[in-house]
Amino acid sequence: SDDFRGYVRIARGFKAGGFNPSLAAFVDAGVTGPFGGELITYDPEYIWNYELGLKGLWLDGLVQAELSVFYMDREDAQLSQSAQLDNPASFIYVTSNGAATSYGLEASGSWQLSEAWQLHGALGLLGSEIEEWVVRPAVEGRALAHAPPYTLNLGATWTAPAGWFARVDINAVGSYYFDISHDQKSDPYQVVNLRVGKDWTNWGVSLWGRNIFDKDYATR
């Protein structure tokens, strides 16, 4: 209709196979490792992606929102891990095939409360699982790396007829694994960003700060 749109999407993706040149070089040089030469090559990856979504307007367009749910099935998923060699100071990254799934929900919206105030927000919920990985079965059943279970953004924007504006955003991220080679995880964290300024007809100026409360959090 004029105010609502629903959709269904089914997509098939492909990622070419390849080889691990560093592993091949070490094998040729006679340096031993946990894999030998059996993982020099890896197969293509295929993915099926299923998605349902809805977008809508309410209150004569003052409220806008969209929602989608998805499921992704990765066949022969190309998973990468680090490998220690004979020399403790030497390691390489090796890609090999496994199986994995991801599923979740994404929602976002905005509400024009008045001419001066607008609220906005976004939520992402994510589940993922390494279903099979012969090279490292210890992580089967665990979540993928860099896949936080939730991401959240809440914000407000104020604008004045003279062109002055201010915006504040709160961003939150859940705990996630840094890598599938080990069990190191981040802590959940929240940061606050701020932006103030003024717009004219053809140009504007603004002052902004990210993480204005100097929150410590891990990155990789």
C-alpha positions in Angstrom: 0.0 0.0 0.0 1.0 3.6 0.1 2.2 3.3 3.7 3.4 -0.2 4.0 5.7 -2.5 2.0 6.5 -6.1 2.7 9.0 -8.3 0.9 10.5 -11.8 0.7 14.0 -12.3 -0.5 15.8 -15.6 -1.3 19.4 -15.2 -2.5 22.2 -17.6 -3.4 25.8 -16.5 -3.0 29.2 -17.9 -4.1 32.7 -17.3 -3.0 35.5 -18.8 -5.0 37.9 -21.4 -3.5 41.6 -20.8 -3.2 44.8 -21.8 -1.6 47.0 -20.9 1.4 50.3 -19.7 -0.1 52.0 -19.2 3.3 51.3 -22.8 4.3 52.5 -24.1 0.9 55.7 -22.1 1.2 56.4 -23.5 4.7 55.7 -27.0 3.6 58.1 -26.6 0.6 60.7 -25.4 3.1 60.3 -28.4 5.3 58.8 -26.4 8.2 56.3 -28.6 10.0 53.0 -27.4 11.4 49.7 -28.8 12.7 48.3 -29.3 9.2 51.1 -30.5 7.0 50.2 -30.0 3.3 46.6 -31.2 3.5 45.0 -27.7 3.7 47.0 -25.9 1.0 43.8 -25.6 -1.0 40.2 -25.0 0.1 36.8 -25.3 -1.7 34.3 -22.7 -2.8 31.7 -21.5 -0.3 28.0 -21.2 -1.1 25.4 -19.4 0.9 21.6 -19.4 1.0 20.1 -16.2 2.4 16.4 -16.0 3.4 14.9 -12.7 4.5 11.4 -11.4 5.4 10.8 -7.6 5.8 8.3 -4.9 6.5 8.6 -1.2 6.1 5.9 1.3 7.1 4.8 4.8 7.8 2.5 5.9 10.6 0.9 9.2 11.8 1.0 10.8 8.3 4.7 9.9 7.9 5.9 11.2 11.3 6.8 7.7 12.3 8.9 5.5 10.0 10.0 2.0 10.8 11.3 -1.1 9.2 11.8 -4.7 10.4 13.5 -7.7 8.9 14.4 -11.2 9.9 16.9 -13.4 8.2 18.6 -16.8 8.1 21.9 -17.6 6.3 23.1 -21.1 5.6 26.8 -21.3 4.7 27.9 -24.5 2.9 31.6 -25.2 2.9 32.1 -22.0 4.9 35.6 -20.6 4.5 36.9 -20.2 8.1 40.3 -18.8 8.9 42.5 -19.5 11.9 46.1 -18.9 12.9 48.5 -21.8 13.1 51.7 -22.1 15.2 54.8 -23.5 13.5 58.1 -25.0 14.8 59.5 -21.5 15.6 57.4 -20.0 18.5 57.8 -16.6 16.8 56.3 -17.9 13.5 52.6 -18.3 12.7 50.4 -18.2 9.6 46.7 -17.9 8.8 45.1 -20.9 7.2 41.6 -20.9 5.6 39.7 -24.2 5.5 36.1 -25.3 4.9 33.4 -25.9 7.5 29.7 -25.3 7.9 28.0 -22.3 9.7 24.7 -20.5 10.0 23.7 -17.0 11.0 20.2 -15.7 11.8 18.7 -12.6 13.4 16.6 -9.5 13.4 17.2 -5.9 12.3 14.9 -3.1 13.2 15.1 0.7 12.8 12.9 3.7 13.1 12.4 7.4 13.6 9.8 9.6 15.2 9.4 13.3 14.4 8.1 14.5 17.7 7.9 18.1 16.7 9.5 20.5 14.3 12.5 20.7 16.6 12.8 17.1 17.9 13.3 13.8 16.3 14.0 10.4 18.0 15.7 7.6 16.1 17.0 4.1 16.9 18.2 0.8 15.6 18.4 -2.7 17.0 20.2 -5.7 15.7 19.9 -9.2 17.2 22.3 -11.9 15.8 22.8 -15.5 16.4 25.5 -17.6 14.7 26.9 -21.1 15.0 29.9 -23.0 13.7 28.1 -26.2 12.9 31.0 -28.3 11.7 34.8 -27.7 11.4 36.9 -30.8 11.1 40.1 -28.8 11.6 39.1 -27.5 15.0 36.1 -29.4 16.3 36.5 -27.8 19.8 34.7 -24.7 18.5 31.7 -26.5 16.9 28.5 -25.1 18.4 30.2 -21.8 19.2 29.3 -18.4 17.7 31.3 -17.0 14.8 33.9 -14.3 15.5 32.9 -10.6 15.4 29.3 -11.5 15.7 27.9 -9.6 18.7 24.5 -10.9 19.9 23.1 -7.4 19.9 23.9 -3.9 18.6 21.8 -1.0 19.7 21.6 2.7 18.8 19.4 5.3 20.4 19.5 9.0 19.6 17.8 12.3 19.5 18.3 15.3 17.2 17.3 18.9 17.9 17.1 21.5 15.2 16.2 25.2 15.4 14.7 27.4 12.6 17.9 29.5 12.6 19.9 26.4 11.5 21.4 25.4 14.9 21.3 21.7 15.6 22.5 19.1 18.1 22.5 15.3 18.1 23.3 12.7 20.7 23.7 9.0 20.1 24.2 6.1 22.5 25.7 3.0 20.9 25.8 -0.4 22.7 27.5 -3.6 21.5 27.3 -7.1 23.1 30.2 -9.4 23.9 31.7 -11.3 21.0 34.6 -13.6 20.1 37.6 -11.8 18.6 38.6 -14.9 16.6 37.8 -18.6 16.1 41.4 -19.5 16.8 41.0 -18.9 20.5 38.4 -18.1 23.3 39.2 -14.4 23.8 36.0 -12.3 24.0 35.3 -8.6 24.3 33.3 -7.1 27.1 30.0 -5.5 26.3 30.3 -1.7 26.0 28.3 1.5 25.4 29.6 4.8 24.0 28.0 8.2 23.6 28.6 10.4 20.6 27.7 14.1 20.3 27.5 16.6 17.4 26.5 20.3 17.5 26.6 22.9 14.8 24.8 25.2 12.4 23.6 24.9 8.8 23.2 27.7 6.3 21.7 27.5 2.8 24.8 26.1 1.1 27.2 25.1 3.9 27.4 24.3 7.6 29.8 23.8 10.4 29.8 21.4 13.3 31.7 20.2 16.3 31.6 16.5 17.1 33.0 14.1 19.6 33.0 10.3 19.7 33.0 8.4 23.0 32.7 11.7 24.9 32.9 9.9 28.3 36.2 8.2 27.4 34.9 4.7 27.8 37.6 2.0 27.5 36.7 -0.9 25.2 38.6 -3.5 23.2 39.0 -3.5 19.4 40.8 -5.8 17.0 
